[in-house]
Amino acid sequence: MRCVIARFPFDLTKDGVLQSMKGIKPEPATGATVTIGRRRYPPKQVGQIITRQDRRDFSAGEVLRAMTLLGFTCETAPSAAPAPDLSPFDRASAMLGTSASA
């Protein structure tokens, strides 16, 4: 499949990506991940290996889009939990740094 990453076209296949990532130890992932085989890799690490480009040349989104099209499981970073609903009095107290219940 033809993918464009960092304005350069690449002909990628699922088997080719699997072969390229074989034996590569995953770096710690703090955000989005790409599952290749039984391992979860950061998208920038995958992009660097399959394109042989510097990580600064492409975005994680470009790699996630390409890997998704190839059939790999991609997970984005979990969003922050929503803030609990506070009454206007509790919200004002929190902004002032005081406890409303005190």
Solvent accessible surface area in square Angstrom, and as a share of the most:
residue,aa,sasa,rsa
1,M,88,0.39
2,R,153,0.56
3,C,9,0.05
4,V,94,0.54
5,I,1,0.00
6,A,10,0.08
7,R,213,0.78
8,F,112,0.47
9,P,68,0.43
10,F,41,0.17
11,D,106,0.55
12,L,16,0.08
13,T,77,0.45
14,K,88,0.37
15,D,110,0.57
16,G,35,0.33
17,V,2,0.01
18,L,68,0.34
19,Q,124,0.55
20,S,50,0.32
21,M,4,0.02
22,K,150,0.63
23,G,73,0.71
24,I,51,0.26
25,K,165,0.70
26,P,37,0.24
27,E,66,0.29
28,P,126,0.79
29,A,44,0.34
30,T,139,0.81
31,G,30,0.28
32,A,20,0.15
33,T,8,0.05
34,V,0,0.00
35,T,36,0.21
36,I,9,0.05
37,G,58,0.56
38,R,239,0.87
39,R,110,0.40
40,R,125,0.46
41,Y,5,0.02
42,P,19,0.12
43,P,8,0.05
44,K,64,0.27
45,Q,8,0.04
46,V,0,0.00
47,G,0,0.00
48,Q,70,0.31
49,I,49,0.25
50,I,17,0.09
51,T,11,0.07
52,R,215,0.79
53,Q,31,0.14
54,D,60,0.31
55,R,74,0.27
56,R,209,0.76
57,D,82,0.42
58,F,10,0.04
59,S,55,0.36
60,A,31,0.24
61,G,36,0.35
62,E,36,0.16
63,V,0,0.00
64,L,25,0.12
65,R,145,0.53
66,A,4,0.03
67,M,0,0.00
68,T,78,0.46
69,L,116,0.58
70,L,22,0.11
71,G,50,0.48
72,F,15,0.06
73,T,79,0.46
74,C,37,0.22
75,E,78,0.35
76,T,106,0.61
77,A,54,0.42
78,P,119,0.75
79,S,106,0.68
80,A,95,0.74
81,A,88,0.69
82,P,125,0.79
83,A,87,0.68
84,P,103,0.65
85,D,148,0.77
86,L,77,0.38
87,S,52,0.34
88,P,104,0.65
89,F,140,0.58
90,D,52,0.27
91,R,118,0.43
92,A,47,0.37
93,S,10,0.07
94,A,63,0.49
95,M,150,0.67
96,L,143,0.71
97,G,68,0.66
98,T,84,0.49
99,S,70,0.45
100,A,36,0.28
101,S,111,0.71
102,A,123,0.95
